[in-house]
Amino acid sequence: MQHFRNEELKQELNDVEKLTEERLDVLLARFLKEFEAGEVEARGWPMHFSAYKVAKAAMNAYSRVLARKHPELRINCAHPGYVKTDLTRHLGLLTPEEGANNVVKVALLPEGDRATGVFFALGQEALFERQTTTIIMLATSSLRLRIKDCCWLLVDVPKEARGKQGS
């Protein structure tokens, strides 16, 4: 969110108590329209790598909307760290194994840890507002939901609810 210059937009994306999937869709449609019109800077959207940064902010917001909508599930975002990959031109600080370990640490939170709607950076709970790099939306389990044809979301279904979910 630190790359957004429009304060009203920041507030709306951060207000998880009021934000809905439908409103998020409207905001993303607005971004696309303004992006195509060349109005990104004038409207306060992130200027550089706009689509990437808006997509990350939308995933953060969506994870919290889902966590609120489904309190019986554990739905979180995880940042693996600055990993040496093709995307980072292998300039990252962590090996792929170290980055994967940070995500797996969140996916395998202890059974009693009911953290949901949380952002984890390098395996530790962090603030969404400070999130600046790639996120992976996850929790744990075998249930997978397709999200808008752009990514996979792993969702933790508690054992007692699995029979009800058909998993």
C-alpha positions as CSV (number, residue, x, y, z in Angstrom):
1,M,0.0,0.0,0.0
2,Q,3.0,2.3,0.4
3,H,3.1,2.8,-3.4
4,F,-0.5,4.1,-3.5
5,R,-0.7,7.9,-3.4
6,N,-4.5,8.0,-3.3
7,E,-5.4,8.0,0.5
8,E,-9.1,7.3,0.0
9,L,-8.1,4.2,-2.1
10,K,-5.7,3.1,0.6
11,Q,-8.3,3.4,3.3
12,E,-10.9,1.5,1.2
13,L,-8.5,-1.4,0.5
14,N,-7.4,-1.5,4.2
15,D,-11.0,-1.3,5.7
16,V,-11.5,-5.0,5.8
17,E,-14.7,-4.6,7.9
18,K,-16.4,-2.8,5.0
19,L,-14.6,-4.2,1.9
20,T,-16.5,-6.9,0.0
21,E,-15.6,-9.1,-3.0
22,E,-18.0,-7.0,-5.1
23,R,-16.4,-3.7,-4.1
24,L,-12.9,-5.1,-4.7
25,D,-14.0,-6.1,-8.3
26,V,-15.3,-2.6,-8.8
27,L,-12.0,-1.1,-7.7
28,L,-10.0,-3.4,-9.9
29,A,-12.2,-2.6,-12.9
30,R,-11.6,1.1,-12.1
31,F,-7.9,0.5,-12.1
32,L,-8.0,-1.3,-15.5
33,K,-10.0,1.5,-17.0
34,E,-7.7,4.2,-15.6
35,F,-4.6,2.1,-16.6
36,E,-5.8,1.8,-20.2
37,A,-6.6,5.5,-20.3
38,G,-3.1,6.4,-19.1
39,E,-4.5,7.9,-15.8
40,V,-2.5,5.8,-13.3
41,E,-0.4,8.7,-12.0
42,A,-3.3,11.2,-11.9
43,R,-5.6,8.8,-10.0
44,G,-3.0,7.9,-7.3
45,W,-2.4,4.3,-8.3
46,P,1.2,3.0,-8.1
47,M,3.2,4.4,-11.0
48,H,5.9,1.8,-11.6
49,F,4.9,-1.9,-12.1
50,S,1.3,-0.7,-11.5
51,A,-0.5,-3.9,-12.4
52,Y,1.9,-6.0,-10.2
53,K,1.5,-3.7,-7.2
54,V,-2.2,-3.4,-7.5
55,A,-2.6,-7.2,-7.9
56,K,-0.6,-7.7,-4.7
57,A,-2.7,-5.2,-2.8
58,A,-5.9,-6.8,-4.1
59,M,-4.7,-10.3,-3.0
60,N,-3.9,-8.9,0.4
61,A,-7.4,-7.3,0.7
62,Y,-9.1,-10.4,-0.8
63,S,-7.4,-12.7,1.7
64,R,-8.7,-10.6,4.6
65,V,-12.2,-10.5,3.1
66,L,-12.2,-14.3,2.8
67,A,-10.8,-14.7,6.3
68,R,-13.7,-12.5,7.6
69,K,-16.3,-14.3,5.5
70,H,-15.0,-17.8,6.5
71,P,-13.9,-17.6,10.1
72,E,-13.8,-21.4,10.4
73,L,-10.9,-21.4,7.9
74,R,-7.3,-20.2,8.2
75,I,-6.6,-17.8,5.3
76,N,-3.3,-15.9,5.3
77,C,-0.8,-14.3,3.0
78,A,2.9,-15.2,3.1
79,H,5.9,-13.4,1.7
80,P,8.8,-15.9,1.2
81,G,11.5,-13.3,1.2
82,Y,13.7,-11.8,-1.6
83,V,14.5,-15.1,-3.3
84,K,17.0,-15.8,-6.0
85,T,14.8,-16.6,-9.0
86,D,14.4,-15.7,-12.6
87,L,12.0,-12.9,-11.5
88,T,14.6,-11.3,-9.3
89,R,17.4,-12.0,-11.9
90,H,18.9,-14.2,-9.2
91,L,19.8,-11.1,-7.2
92,G,17.7,-12.3,-4.2
93,L,19.1,-12.8,-0.8
94,L,17.6,-16.2,-0.1
95,T,17.8,-19.6,-1.9
96,P,14.6,-21.0,-3.3
97,E,14.7,-23.6,-0.5
98,E,14.9,-20.8,2.2
99,G,12.0,-18.9,0.6
100,A,9.9,-22.1,0.4
101,N,10.7,-22.8,4.0
102,N,9.3,-19.4,5.0
103,V,6.0,-20.3,3.3
104,V,5.8,-23.8,4.6
105,K,6.4,-22.5,8.1
106,V,3.1,-20.6,7.7
107,A,1.3,-23.4,6.0
108,L,2.2,-25.7,8.9
109,L,1.2,-23.5,11.8
110,P,0.4,-25.5,14.8
111,E,-3.2,-26.9,15.0
112,G,-4.0,-24.6,17.9
113,D,-2.8,-21.4,16.1
114,R,-6.0,-20.0,14.5
115,A,-4.3,-17.0,12.8
116,T,-6.4,-15.9,9.9
117,G,-6.5,-12.8,7.7
118,V,-2.8,-12.3,8.7
119,F,0.3,-11.4,6.6
120,F,3.5,-13.3,7.3
121,A,6.9,-12.1,6.1
122,L,9.8,-14.5,6.3
123,G,7.6,-16.8,8.4
124,Q,6.7,-14.2,11.0
125,E,3.5,-12.2,11.4
126,A,3.9,-8.7,9.9
127,L,1.8,-5.6,8.9
128,F,0.0,-5.7,5.6
129,E,0.9,-2.0,5.1
130,R,4.6,-2.9,5.0
131,Q,4.2,-5.6,2.4
132,T,6.3,-4.8,-0.6
133,T,7.0,-8.0,-2.4
134,T,5.4,-11.1,-3.8
135,I,2.7,-12.8,-1.7
136,I,1.4,-16.3,-1.7
137,M,-2.1,-16.5,-0.3
138,L,-2.4,-19.7,1.8
139,A,-3.2,-21.5,4.9
140,T,-3.2,-25.3,5.0
141,S,-5.1,-28.3,3.7
142,S,-5.9,-30.1,0.6
143,L,-8.8,-27.9,-0.4
144,R,-7.9,-25.7,-3.3
145,L,-10.0,-22.8,-4.6
146,R,-9.4,-21.2,-8.0
147,I,-9.4,-17.4,-7.6
148,K,-10.2,-15.4,-10.7
149,D,-8.0,-17.5,-12.9
150,C,-4.9,-15.9,-11.5
151,C,-3.6,-18.0,-8.6
152,W,-4.3,-20.8,-6.3
153,L,-5.4,-20.4,-2.7
154,L,-4.7,-23.0,-0.1
155,V,-7.3,-23.0,2.6
156,D,-7.1,-24.8,6.0
157,V,-10.3,-26.7,6.6
158,P,-10.4,-27.8,10.3
159,K,-10.8,-31.6,10.7
160,E,-14.3,-31.2,12.3
161,A,-15.5,-29.2,9.2
162,R,-14.0,-31.5,6.5
163,G,-17.0,-33.8,6.4
164,K,-19.3,-30.9,5.9
165,Q,-17.2,-29.5,3.1
166,G,-17.0,-32.7,1.2
167,S,-13.1,-32.7,1.2
